[in-house]
Amino acid sequence: MPRIPSRTLTLQSIEELHDEIVRLDEARTRQCLSHSGTWSLDQCCQHLARWIEFSIDGFAFKYPWPFRLLGRIVRFVLWQCLVTLAMRPGFVNPRAARAVEPDAKPNEGEGVADLLRQLARLENGTRMEQPSPVEGPLSQTSGATFICVMPSCI
């Protein structure tokens, strides 16, 4: 598929994210979906689904201490800067956090289905209460904000 320039995407809620994923999946089905990065739609969705799943069920890893220290310091100064830093194009997770990386070649539709399943959990009232592997405990609002910002940066 051809690459296109990155677009600015502003999502305000989990419901808006759900609608955007459905719209993108429909565009893929019609074979009129292009992307600007190196990940497919399913890889992006799988990555985001794993963050949500771990935020609900618990993370099996922690970032190395320098990341955690920086994350906690920056979080108290300006949380939005931390989100922007982590979401910049080309950011590579440390080896300890590879569990959130998508499969190299997920089956078509698999990542989208994973993400829609996790979003349904949130829409049904399940809370993301597990501490972040970088920042530690986050409020439900901060976690939802992070999830809504992530798709615009992948």
DSSP file (Angstrom, degrees, kcal/mol; ACC not computed):
  #  RESIDUE AA STRUCTURE BP1 BP2  ACC     N-H-->O    O-->H-N    N-H-->O    O-->H-N    TCO  KAPPA ALPHA  PHI   PSI    X-CA   Y-CA   Z-CA
    1    1 A M              0   0    0      0, 0.0    33,-0.1     0, 0.0     2,-0.0   0.000 360.0 360.0 360.0 146.0    0.0    0.0    0.0
    2    2 A P        -     0   0    0      0, 0.0    33,-1.3     0, 0.0     2,-0.3  -0.342 360.0-120.5 -71.1 151.6    1.3    3.5   -0.7
    3    3 A R  B     -a   35   0A   0     31,-0.2    33,-0.3    33,-0.1    35,-0.0  -0.703  29.2-170.9 -91.0 145.7    2.5    5.7    2.1
    4    4 A I        -     0   0    0     31,-0.7     3,-0.1    -2,-0.3     0, 0.0  -0.855  34.7 -81.9-127.7 163.3    0.9    9.0    2.8
    5    5 A P        -     0   0    0      0, 0.0    32,-0.1     0, 0.0    31,-0.1  -0.325  58.1 -93.7 -62.6 150.4    1.8   11.9    5.0
    6    6 A S        -     0   0    0     30,-0.1     2,-0.3    29,-0.1   146,-0.0  -0.292  41.7-143.1 -61.3 149.1    0.8   11.5    8.7
    7    7 A R        -     0   0    0    145,-0.1     2,-0.5    -3,-0.1    -1,-0.1  -0.806  14.3-114.0-113.0 158.0   -2.5   13.0    9.6
    8    8 A T        -     0   0    0     -2,-0.3     2,-0.5     2,-0.0   145,-0.1  -0.810  35.0-174.0 -90.5 127.4   -3.6   14.7   12.8
    9    9 A L        -     0   0    0     -2,-0.5     2,-0.6   143,-0.1   143,-0.1  -0.985   8.8-171.7-127.7 123.0   -6.1   12.7   14.7
   10   10 A T        +     0   0    0     -2,-0.5     2,-0.4   142,-0.0   139,-0.1  -0.938   6.8 179.8-119.4 110.4   -7.9   14.0   17.7
   11   11 A L        -     0   0    0     -2,-0.6     3,-0.1   137,-0.4   141,-0.1  -0.915  11.2-174.2-110.5 135.0  -10.0   11.5   19.6
   12   12 A Q        +     0   0    0     -2,-0.4     2,-0.3     1,-0.1    -1,-0.1   0.559  64.7  20.0-104.6 -11.4  -11.8   12.6   22.7
   13   13 A S  S  > S-     0   0    0      1,-0.1     4,-1.9   135,-0.1    -1,-0.1  -0.974  74.3-107.7-154.3 164.2  -13.3    9.3   23.9
   14   14 A I  H  > S+     0   0    0     -2,-0.3     4,-2.6     1,-0.2     5,-0.1   0.866 119.5  57.4 -61.4 -37.4  -13.1    5.5   23.7
   15   15 A E  H  > S+     0   0    0      2,-0.2     4,-2.5     1,-0.2    -1,-0.2   0.908 105.4  49.3 -62.2 -41.8  -16.3    5.6   21.7
   16   16 A E  H  > S+     0   0    0      2,-0.2     4,-2.2     1,-0.2    -1,-0.2   0.889 110.5  51.0 -64.2 -38.3  -14.7    7.9   19.1
   17   17 A L  H  X S+     0   0    0     -4,-1.9     4,-2.4     2,-0.2    -2,-0.2   0.933 109.2  50.9 -62.9 -45.3  -11.7    5.5   19.0
   18   18 A H  H  X S+     0   0    0     -4,-2.6     4,-2.3     1,-0.2    -2,-0.2   0.938 111.0  48.1 -55.9 -49.3  -14.1    2.6   18.4
   19   19 A D  H  X S+     0   0    0     -4,-2.5     4,-2.3     1,-0.2    -1,-0.2   0.878 110.9  51.1 -61.4 -39.2  -15.8    4.4   15.6
   20   20 A E  H  X S+     0   0    0     -4,-2.2     4,-2.6     2,-0.2    -1,-0.2   0.897 109.3  50.1 -66.7 -40.6  -12.4    5.3   13.9
   21   21 A I  H  X S+     0   0    0     -4,-2.4     4,-2.6     2,-0.2    -2,-0.2   0.919 111.2  48.7 -64.7 -42.9  -11.2    1.7   14.1
   22   22 A V  H  X S+     0   0    0     -4,-2.3     4,-2.3    -5,-0.2    -2,-0.2   0.923 111.9  50.0 -61.4 -43.5  -14.4    0.5   12.5
   23   23 A R  H  X S+     0   0    0     -4,-2.3     4,-2.0     1,-0.2    -2,-0.2   0.917 112.2  46.8 -61.7 -44.6  -14.1    3.2    9.8
   24   24 A L  H  X S+     0   0    0     -4,-2.6     4,-2.3     2,-0.2    -1,-0.2   0.896 111.2  51.5 -65.1 -40.2  -10.5    2.2    9.1
   25   25 A D  H  X S+     0   0    0     -4,-2.6     4,-2.3     1,-0.2    -1,-0.2   0.898 109.4  50.4 -64.7 -39.4  -11.3   -1.5    8.9
   26   26 A E  H  X S+     0   0    0     -4,-2.3     4,-1.8     2,-0.2    -1,-0.2   0.896 109.4  51.5 -63.6 -39.4  -14.1   -0.8    6.4
   27   27 A A  H  <>S+     0   0    0     -4,-2.0     5,-2.8     1,-0.2     6,-0.2   0.894 109.3  50.4 -64.2 -38.8  -11.7    1.2    4.3
   28   28 A R  H ><5S+     0   0    0     -4,-2.3     3,-1.6     3,-0.2    -2,-0.2   0.919 107.2  53.8 -64.0 -42.5   -9.3   -1.7    4.4
   29   29 A T  H 3<5S+     0   0    0     -4,-2.3    -1,-0.2     1,-0.3    -2,-0.2   0.870 109.8  47.4 -59.3 -37.4  -12.0   -4.1    3.3
   30   30 A R  T 3<5S-     0   0    0     -4,-1.8    -1,-0.3    -5,-0.1    -2,-0.2   0.440 115.4-121.7 -82.1   0.5  -12.7   -1.8    0.3
   31   31 A Q  T < 5S+     0   0    0     -3,-1.6    -3,-0.2    -4,-0.2    -2,-0.1   0.856  82.8 113.1  59.9  39.3   -8.9   -1.8   -0.3
   32   32 A C      < +     0   0    0     -5,-2.8     2,-0.5    -6,-0.1    -4,-0.2  -0.167  39.7 115.7-129.5  40.6   -8.7    2.0    0.0
   33   33 A L        +     0   0    0     -6,-0.2     2,-0.3    -5,-0.2     8,-0.1  -0.951  37.6 179.8-112.5 124.9   -6.6    2.3    3.1
   34   34 A S        -     0   0    0     -2,-0.5     2,-0.3   -33,-0.1   -31,-0.2  -0.782   9.6-154.7-114.0 163.1   -3.1    3.8    3.0
   35   35 A H  B     -a    3   0A   0    -33,-1.3   -31,-0.7    -2,-0.3   -29,-0.1  -0.968  18.7-154.0-139.7 157.6   -0.7    4.3    5.8
   36   36 A S  S    S+     0   0    0     -2,-0.3   -30,-0.1   -33,-0.3   -33,-0.1   0.617  77.3  56.4-103.5 -16.9    2.2    6.6    6.7
   37   37 A G  S    S-     0   0    0      2,-0.3    -2,-0.1   -32,-0.1   -33,-0.1  -0.206  91.0-101.3-103.7-164.8    4.1    4.4    9.0
   38   38 A T  S    S+     0   0    0    116,-0.2     2,-0.3    -2,-0.1   116,-0.0   0.559  92.0  84.9 -97.7 -10.7    5.6    0.9    8.9
   39   39 A W  S    S-     0   0    0    115,-0.4    -2,-0.3     1,-0.1    -3,-0.1  -0.689  73.9-127.6 -95.0 147.1    2.9   -0.9   10.8
   40   40 A S     >  -     0   0    0     -2,-0.3     4,-2.4     1,-0.1     5,-0.2  -0.298  34.2 -99.4 -76.9 170.4   -0.3   -2.3    9.3
   41   41 A L  H  > S+     0   0    0      1,-0.2     4,-2.7     2,-0.2     5,-0.2   0.918 125.9  51.1 -56.8 -44.3   -3.7   -1.5   10.7
   42   42 A D  H  > S+     0   0    0      1,-0.2     4,-2.6     2,-0.2    -1,-0.2   0.881 108.9  49.9 -65.3 -37.0   -3.7   -4.8   12.4
   43   43 A Q  H  > S+     0   0    0      2,-0.2     4,-2.4     1,-0.2    -1,-0.2   0.924 112.0  47.9 -66.1 -43.3   -0.3   -4.2   14.0
   44   44 A C  H  X S+     0   0    0     -4,-2.4     4,-2.2     1,-0.2    -2,-0.2   0.934 115.3  45.4 -60.4 -46.2   -1.4   -0.8   15.2
   45   45 A C  H  X S+     0   0    0     -4,-2.7     4,-2.8     1,-0.2    -2,-0.2   0.888 111.6  51.6 -66.4 -39.2   -4.6   -2.2   16.7
   46   46 A Q  H  X S+     0   0    0     -4,-2.6     4,-2.2    -5,-0.2    -1,-0.2   0.910 109.8  50.5 -64.0 -41.7   -2.8   -5.2   18.2
   47   47 A H  H  X S+     0   0    0     -4,-2.4     4,-1.7     2,-0.2    -2,-0.2   0.939 113.9  43.8 -60.4 -48.7   -0.3   -2.8   19.9
   48   48 A L  H  X S+     0   0    0     -4,-2.2     4,-2.2     1,-0.2    -2,-0.2   0.892 111.0  54.9 -65.9 -40.0   -3.1   -0.6   21.3
   49   49 A A  H  X S+     0   0    0     -4,-2.8     4,-3.0     1,-0.2    -1,-0.2   0.891 106.5  52.0 -60.1 -40.0   -5.1   -3.7   22.4
   50   50 A R  H  X S+     0   0    0     -4,-2.2     4,-2.7     2,-0.2     5,-0.2   0.894 107.9  51.3 -65.9 -39.3   -2.2   -5.0   24.4
   51   51 A W  H  X S+     0   0    0     -4,-1.7     4,-2.1    49,-0.2    -1,-0.2   0.930 113.6  44.7 -62.2 -43.7   -1.8   -1.7   26.2
   52   52 A I  H  X S+     0   0    0     -4,-2.2     4,-1.5     2,-0.2    -2,-0.2   0.946 113.1  50.4 -65.3 -47.3   -5.5   -1.7   27.1
   53   53 A E  H  X S+     0   0    0     -4,-3.0     4,-3.5     1,-0.2     3,-0.4   0.928 113.5  44.9 -56.9 -47.2   -5.4   -5.4   28.1
   54   54 A F  H  X S+     0   0    0     -4,-2.7     4,-2.3     1,-0.2    -1,-0.2   0.856 108.8  57.3 -67.0 -33.7   -2.4   -4.9   30.4
   55   55 A S  H  < S+     0   0    0     -4,-2.1    75,-2.5    -5,-0.2    74,-0.3   0.775 117.9  34.3 -67.1 -24.8   -3.9   -1.7   31.8
   56   56 A I  H  < S+     0   0    0     -4,-1.5    73,-0.2    -3,-0.4    -2,-0.2   0.879 131.4  28.3 -90.8 -48.7   -6.9   -3.8   32.9
   57   57 A D  H  < S-     0   0    0     -4,-3.5    -3,-0.2    -5,-0.2    -2,-0.2   0.603 117.1 -91.8 -95.7 -14.0   -5.3   -7.2   33.7
   58   58 A G     <  -     0   0    0     -4,-2.3     2,-0.4    -5,-0.4    -1,-0.2  -0.018  33.2 -93.4 112.3 143.1   -1.9   -6.1   34.8
   59   59 A F        -     0   0    0     72,-0.3    -8,-0.0     1,-0.1    -5,-0.0  -0.722  18.2-155.4 -89.9 136.1    1.5   -5.7   33.2
   60   60 A A  S    S+     0   0    0     -2,-0.4     2,-0.3    37,-0.0    -1,-0.1   0.277  77.6  41.1 -91.3  10.4    4.0   -8.6   33.3
   61   61 A F        -     0   0    0     36,-0.1     2,-0.3    38,-0.0    -2,-0.1  -0.945  64.5-145.2-148.6 164.8    6.9   -6.2   32.9
   62   62 A K        -     0   0    0     -2,-0.3    72,-0.1    34,-0.1     3,-0.1  -0.977  30.8-110.5-129.9 148.5    8.3   -2.9   34.0
   63   63 A Y        -     0   0    0     70,-1.7     5,-0.1    -2,-0.3    30,-0.0  -0.392  53.4 -81.5 -67.2 155.8   10.4   -0.5   32.0
   64   64 A P    >>  -     0   0    0      0, 0.0     4,-1.8     0, 0.0     3,-1.0  -0.234  49.1-102.6 -56.6 152.0   14.0   -0.2   33.1
   65   65 A W  H 3> S+     0   0    0      1,-0.3     4,-3.0     2,-0.2     5,-0.2   0.797 118.6  59.2 -54.8 -35.6   14.5    2.1   36.1
   66   66 A P  H 3> S+     0   0    0      0, 0.0     4,-2.3     0, 0.0    -1,-0.3   0.916 108.9  45.8 -61.6 -38.1   15.8    5.1   34.0
   67   67 A F  H <> S+     0   0    0     -3,-1.0     4,-2.9     2,-0.2    -2,-0.2   0.917 114.3  48.4 -65.3 -43.3   12.6    5.1   32.0
   68   68 A R  H  X S+     0   0    0     -4,-1.8     4,-2.4     2,-0.2     5,-0.2   0.910 112.2  48.4 -65.4 -41.9   10.5    4.8   35.2
   69   69 A L  H  X S+     0   0    0     -4,-3.0     4,-2.3     2,-0.2     5,-0.2   0.951 115.3  43.9 -63.1 -49.1   12.4    7.6   36.9
   70   70 A L  H  X S+     0   0    0     -4,-2.3     4,-2.9    -5,-0.2     5,-0.3   0.917 113.1  53.2 -61.1 -43.5   12.1    9.9   34.0
   71   71 A G  H  X S+     0   0    0     -4,-2.9     4,-2.0     1,-0.2    -1,-0.2   0.898 111.1  44.9 -59.7 -42.5    8.4    9.0   33.5
   72   72 A R  H  X S+     0   0    0     -4,-2.4     4,-1.2    62,-0.3    -1,-0.2   0.877 115.2  47.2 -72.5 -36.9    7.6    9.8   37.1
   73   73 A I  H  X S+     0   0    0     -4,-2.3     4,-1.2    -5,-0.2     3,-0.4   0.961 116.2  43.1 -67.0 -50.9    9.5   13.0   37.2
   74   74 A V  H  X S+     0   0    0     -4,-2.9     4,-3.2     1,-0.2     3,-0.3   0.873 107.3  62.1 -64.0 -36.8    8.0   14.3   33.9
   75   75 A R  H  X S+     0   0    0     -4,-2.0     4,-0.5    -5,-0.3    -1,-0.2   0.882 105.4  46.1 -57.1 -39.6    4.6   13.1   34.9
   76   76 A F  H  < S+     0   0    0     -4,-1.2    -1,-0.2    -3,-0.4    -2,-0.2   0.781 118.7  41.7 -76.4 -25.6    4.5   15.5   37.8
   77   77 A V  H  < S-     0   0    0     -4,-1.2     2,-0.2    -3,-0.3    -2,-0.2   0.945 139.9 -16.4 -84.1 -56.3    5.8   18.4   35.8
   78   78 A L  H >X  -     0   0    0     -4,-3.2     4,-1.2    -5,-0.1     3,-0.8  -0.719  54.0-169.7-156.7  98.4    3.8   18.0   32.6
   79   79 A W  H 3X S+     0   0    0     -4,-0.5     4,-2.0     1,-0.3     3,-0.3   0.851  88.2  60.7 -59.8 -37.8    2.1   14.7   31.8
   80   80 A Q  H 3> S+     0   0    0      1,-0.2     4,-2.5     2,-0.2    -1,-0.3   0.850 100.5  55.7 -61.8 -34.3    1.3   15.8   28.2
   81   81 A C  H <> S+     0   0    0     -3,-0.8     4,-2.5     2,-0.2    -1,-0.2   0.893 106.4  50.9 -63.6 -39.1    5.1   16.1   27.5
   82   82 A L  H  X S+     0   0    0     -4,-1.2     4,-2.4    -3,-0.3    -2,-0.2   0.918 110.5  48.3 -64.5 -43.3    5.6   12.5   28.6
   83   83 A V  H  X S+     0   0    0     -4,-2.0     4,-1.8     1,-0.2    -2,-0.2   0.930 112.8  48.3 -62.2 -45.5    2.8   11.3   26.3
   84   84 A T  H  X S+     0   0    0     -4,-2.5     4,-0.5     1,-0.2    -2,-0.2   0.899 111.2  50.9 -62.4 -41.3    4.3   13.2   23.4
   85   85 A L  H >< S+     0   0    0     -4,-2.5     3,-0.8     1,-0.2    -2,-0.2   0.927 114.1  43.3 -62.1 -46.1    7.8   11.9   24.1
   86   86 A A  H 3< S+     0   0    0     -4,-2.4    -1,-0.2     1,-0.2    -2,-0.2   0.759 115.0  50.6 -72.1 -24.7    6.5    8.3   24.2
   87   87 A M  H 3< S+     0   0    0     -4,-1.8    -1,-0.2    -5,-0.2    -2,-0.2   0.400  77.9 124.3 -96.5   2.7    4.3    8.7   21.1
   88   88 A R  S X< S-     0   0    0     -3,-0.8     3,-1.9    -4,-0.5    65,-0.1  -0.327  75.0 -91.5 -65.6 146.2    6.9   10.2   18.8
   89   89 A P  T 3  S+     0   0    0      0, 0.0    -1,-0.1     0, 0.0     3,-0.1  -0.274 111.5  22.8 -56.9 137.9    7.4    8.4   15.5
   90   90 A G  T 3  S+     0   0    0      1,-0.3     2,-0.1    -3,-0.1    -2,-0.1   0.422  79.8 155.0  86.9  -1.5   10.1    5.8   15.7
   91   91 A F    <   -     0   0    0     -3,-1.9     2,-0.5    -5,-0.1    -1,-0.3  -0.393  29.1-154.8 -60.1 131.9   10.0    5.4   19.4
   92   92 A V        -     0   0    0     -3,-0.1     3,-0.1    -2,-0.1    -1,-0.1  -0.951  10.5-130.9-113.8 123.5   11.4    1.9   20.2
   93   93 A N        -     0   0    0     -2,-0.5     5,-0.0     1,-0.1    -7,-0.0  -0.383  32.1-102.8 -66.1 147.0   10.3    0.2   23.5
   94   94 A P    >   -     0   0    0      0, 0.0     3,-2.1     0, 0.0    -1,-0.1  -0.291  37.8-100.7 -64.6 160.6   13.1   -1.2   25.6
   95   95 A R  G >  S+     0   0    0      1,-0.3     3,-1.6     2,-0.2     4,-0.1   0.835 121.1  62.9 -52.4 -37.8   13.5   -5.0   25.4
   96   96 A A  G 3  S+     0   0    0      1,-0.3     3,-0.3     2,-0.1    -1,-0.3   0.744 103.6  49.4 -62.1 -22.6   11.7   -5.4   28.7
   97   97 A A  G X  S+     0   0    0     -3,-2.1     3,-1.8     1,-0.2    -1,-0.3   0.137  70.4 115.7-105.2  19.7    8.5   -4.0   27.2
   98   98 A R  G X   +     0   0    0     -3,-1.6     3,-1.5     1,-0.3    -1,-0.2   0.686  58.1  81.3 -63.3 -16.7    8.4   -6.1   24.0
   99   99 A A  G 3  S+     0   0    0     -3,-0.3    -1,-0.3     1,-0.3    -2,-0.1   0.737  90.1  52.5 -62.5 -21.2    5.1   -7.7   25.2
  100  100 A V  G <  S+     0   0    0     -3,-1.8    -1,-0.3     2,-0.1   -50,-0.2   0.561  87.3 102.4 -90.9  -7.8    3.3   -4.6   23.9
  101  101 A E  S <  S-     0   0    0     -3,-1.5     3,-0.1    -4,-0.3     2,-0.0  -0.478  76.6-114.1 -74.3 145.2    4.8   -4.8   20.4
  102  102 A P        -     0   0    0      0, 0.0   -59,-0.1     0, 0.0    -1,-0.1  -0.304  35.2 -89.6 -75.1 162.9    2.6   -6.3   17.7
  103  103 A D        -     0   0    0      1,-0.1   -56,-0.1   -60,-0.0   -57,-0.1  -0.345  37.4-116.4 -62.9 152.8    3.3   -9.6   15.9
  104  104 A A  S    S+     0   0    0      1,-0.3    -1,-0.1    -3,-0.1   -61,-0.1   0.877 104.8   8.6 -61.6 -38.7    5.4   -9.2   12.8
  105  105 A K  S    S-     0   0    0    -63,-0.1    -1,-0.3   -62,-0.0     3,-0.1  -0.609  78.4-171.4-144.5  79.0    2.6  -10.4   10.5
  106  106 A P        -     0   0    0      0, 0.0   -64,-0.1     0, 0.0   -63,-0.1  -0.373  38.9 -93.6 -67.7 153.1   -0.8  -10.7   12.3
  107  107 A N    >>  -     0   0    0      1,-0.1     3,-2.2   -65,-0.1     4,-0.6  -0.340  56.2 -84.5 -61.6 147.4   -3.6  -12.4   10.3
  108  108 A E  T 34 S+     0   0    0      1,-0.3    -1,-0.1     2,-0.1    -3,-0.0  -0.337 116.3  11.2 -59.3 129.2   -5.8   -9.9    8.5
  109  109 A G  T 3> S+     0   0    0     -3,-0.1     4,-2.4    -2,-0.1    -1,-0.3   0.206  99.1 105.6  89.2 -14.3   -8.4   -8.6   10.9
  110  110 A E  H <> S+     0   0    0     -3,-2.2     4,-2.4     2,-0.2     5,-0.1   0.931  80.8  43.8 -66.4 -47.2   -6.8  -10.1   14.0
  111  111 A G  H  X S+     0   0    0     -4,-0.6     4,-2.5     2,-0.2    -1,-0.2   0.908 114.1  50.5 -65.3 -41.8   -5.5   -6.9   15.4
  112  112 A V  H  > S+     0   0    0      1,-0.2     4,-2.8     2,-0.2     5,-0.2   0.931 111.5  48.6 -60.9 -45.8   -8.7   -5.0   14.7
  113  113 A A  H  X S+     0   0    0     -4,-2.4     4,-2.1     1,-0.2    -2,-0.2   0.899 110.5  51.7 -61.8 -41.1  -10.7   -7.8   16.5
  114  114 A D  H  X S+     0   0    0     -4,-2.4     4,-2.0     2,-0.2    -1,-0.2   0.939 112.6  45.2 -59.6 -47.3   -8.3   -7.7   19.5
  115  115 A L  H  X S+     0   0    0     -4,-2.5     4,-2.9     1,-0.2     5,-0.2   0.923 111.7  50.5 -66.2 -44.0   -8.7   -4.0   19.8
  116  116 A L  H  X S+     0   0    0     -4,-2.8     4,-2.0     1,-0.2    -1,-0.2   0.867 109.4  53.0 -62.3 -34.2  -12.5   -4.0   19.4
  117  117 A R  H  X S+     0   0    0     -4,-2.1     4,-1.4    -5,-0.2    -1,-0.2   0.917 111.9  44.5 -65.1 -43.4  -12.7   -6.7   22.1
  118  118 A Q  H  X S+     0   0    0     -4,-2.0     4,-1.7     2,-0.2    -2,-0.2   0.893 112.0  52.2 -69.2 -39.4  -10.6   -4.6   24.5
  119  119 A L  H  X S+     0   0    0     -4,-2.9     4,-2.9     1,-0.2    -1,-0.2   0.878 105.2  56.3 -63.6 -36.8  -12.6   -1.5   23.7
  120  120 A A  H  X S+     0   0    0     -4,-2.0     4,-1.7    -5,-0.2    -1,-0.2   0.883 103.5  54.5 -61.9 -37.5  -15.8   -3.4   24.4
  121  121 A R  H  <>S+     0   0    0     -4,-1.4     5,-2.4     2,-0.2    -1,-0.2   0.933 111.6  44.2 -59.9 -45.0  -14.5   -4.2   27.9
  122  122 A L  H ><5S+     0   0    0     -4,-1.7     3,-1.8     1,-0.2    -2,-0.2   0.916 111.3  52.6 -66.4 -42.8  -14.0   -0.5   28.5
  123  123 A E  H 3<5S+     0   0    0     -4,-2.9    -1,-0.2     1,-0.3    -2,-0.2   0.774 105.9  56.4 -64.5 -25.2  -17.4    0.4   27.1
  124  124 A N  T 3<5S-     0   0    0     -4,-1.7    -1,-0.3    -5,-0.2    -2,-0.2   0.336 129.0 -94.8 -89.0   6.6  -18.9   -2.1   29.4
  125  125 A G  T < 5S+     0   0    0     -3,-1.8    -3,-0.2     1,-0.3     2,-0.1   0.407  72.6 148.1 101.3  -2.4  -17.4   -0.4   32.5
  126  126 A T      < -     0   0    0     -5,-2.4     2,-0.3    -6,-0.2    -1,-0.3  -0.462  40.6-137.2 -65.0 137.1  -14.2   -2.4   33.0
  127  127 A R        -     0   0    0     -2,-0.1     2,-1.2   -71,-0.1     3,-0.1  -0.740   9.6-130.9-103.9 146.0  -11.6    0.0   34.4
  128  128 A M        +     0   0    0     -2,-0.3   -72,-0.3     1,-0.2    15,-0.2  -0.765  50.5 146.3 -89.6  91.7   -7.9    0.4   33.6
  129  129 A E        +     0   0    0     -2,-1.2   -73,-0.2   -74,-0.3    -1,-0.2   0.449  26.1 109.9-112.6  -2.8   -6.6    0.3   37.1
  130  130 A Q  S    S-     0   0    0    -75,-2.5     8,-0.2    -3,-0.1   -72,-0.1  -0.528  77.3-101.8 -77.2 141.9   -3.3   -1.4   36.8
  131  131 A P        -     0   0    0      0, 0.0   -72,-0.3     0, 0.0    -1,-0.1  -0.318  38.1-108.7 -61.9 141.3   -0.2    0.7   37.4
  132  132 A S  B  >  -B  136   0B   0      4,-2.9     4,-1.2     1,-0.1   -77,-0.0  -0.413  19.1-128.1 -64.8 144.4    1.6    1.8   34.3
  133  133 A P  T  4 S+     0   0    0      0, 0.0   -70,-1.7     0, 0.0    -1,-0.1   0.564 107.3  29.8 -72.9  -5.3    5.0    0.1   33.8
  134  134 A V  T  4 S+     0   0    0      2,-0.2   -62,-0.3   -72,-0.1   -63,-0.1   0.745 131.3  26.4-112.6 -57.3    6.5    3.6   33.4
  135  135 A E  T  4 S-     0   0    0      1,-0.3   -67,-0.0   -64,-0.1   -60,-0.0   0.597  92.8-137.8 -89.9 -11.8    4.5    6.2   35.4
  136  136 A G  B  <  +B  132   0B   0     -4,-1.2    -4,-2.9     2,-0.0    -1,-0.3  -0.617  68.8  15.9  83.6-151.6    3.1    4.0   38.1
  137  137 A P  S    S-     0   0    0      0, 0.0     2,-0.3     0, 0.0    -7,-0.1  -0.286  70.8-172.6 -60.9 136.0   -0.6    4.5   39.1
  138  138 A L        -     0   0    0     -8,-0.2     2,-0.1   -10,-0.1    -2,-0.0  -0.928  25.2-111.9-124.1 151.8   -2.7    6.5   36.6
  139  139 A S     >  -     0   0    0     -2,-0.3     4,-2.4     1,-0.1     5,-0.2  -0.400  32.4-110.9 -73.3 161.2   -6.2    7.8   37.0
  140  140 A Q  H  > S+     0   0    0      1,-0.2     4,-2.3     2,-0.2     5,-0.2   0.879 120.8  53.0 -59.2 -37.7   -8.9    6.3   34.7
  141  141 A T  H  > S+     0   0    0      2,-0.2     4,-2.4     1,-0.2    -1,-0.2   0.913 108.7  48.1 -65.5 -43.6   -9.0    9.6   32.9
  142  142 A S  H  > S+     0   0    0      2,-0.2     4,-2.5     1,-0.2    -2,-0.2   0.908 111.9  49.9 -64.1 -41.6   -5.3    9.6   32.3
  143  143 A G  H  X S+     0   0    0     -4,-2.4     4,-2.2     2,-0.2    -2,-0.2   0.918 112.1  47.0 -62.6 -43.9   -5.3    6.1   31.0
  144  144 A A  H  X S+     0   0    0     -4,-2.3     4,-2.1     2,-0.2    -2,-0.2   0.886 111.2  52.1 -65.9 -38.4   -8.2    6.8   28.6
  145  145 A T  H  X S+     0   0    0     -4,-2.4     4,-2.0     2,-0.2    -2,-0.2   0.929 109.4  49.8 -61.5 -45.4   -6.4   10.0   27.4
  146  146 A F  H  X S+     0   0    0     -4,-2.5     4,-2.1     1,-0.2    -2,-0.2   0.915 111.0  49.2 -58.8 -45.2   -3.3    7.9   26.7
  147  147 A I  H  < S+     0   0    0     -4,-2.2    -1,-0.2     1,-0.2    -2,-0.2   0.869 112.6  47.6 -64.2 -37.6   -5.3    5.3   24.8
  148  148 A C  H  < S+     0   0    0     -4,-2.1  -137,-0.4     1,-0.2     4,-0.3   0.782 113.7  47.5 -76.2 -26.6   -7.0    8.0   22.7
  149  149 A V  H >< S+     0   0    0     -4,-2.0     3,-1.2    -5,-0.2     4,-0.5   0.840  97.8  72.2 -79.7 -34.6   -3.8    9.8   21.9
  150  150 A M  G >X S+     0   0    0     -4,-2.1     3,-1.9     1,-0.3     4,-1.0   0.856  89.2  56.7 -54.5 -44.9   -1.9    6.7   20.9
  151  151 A P  G 34 S+     0   0    0      0, 0.0    -1,-0.3     0, 0.0     3,-0.2   0.800 101.3  58.5 -61.6 -25.8   -3.6    6.0   17.5
  152  152 A S  G <4 S+     0   0    0     -3,-1.2    -2,-0.2    -4,-0.3  -143,-0.1   0.637 111.6  41.7 -76.1 -10.6   -2.7    9.5   16.3
  153  153 A C  T <4        0   0    0     -3,-1.9    -1,-0.2    -4,-0.5    -3,-0.1   0.533 360.0 360.0-114.4  -9.5    1.0    8.7   16.8
  154  154 A I     <        0   0    0     -4,-1.0  -115,-0.4    -3,-0.2  -116,-0.2   0.483 360.0 360.0 -82.6 360.0    1.4    5.2   15.6
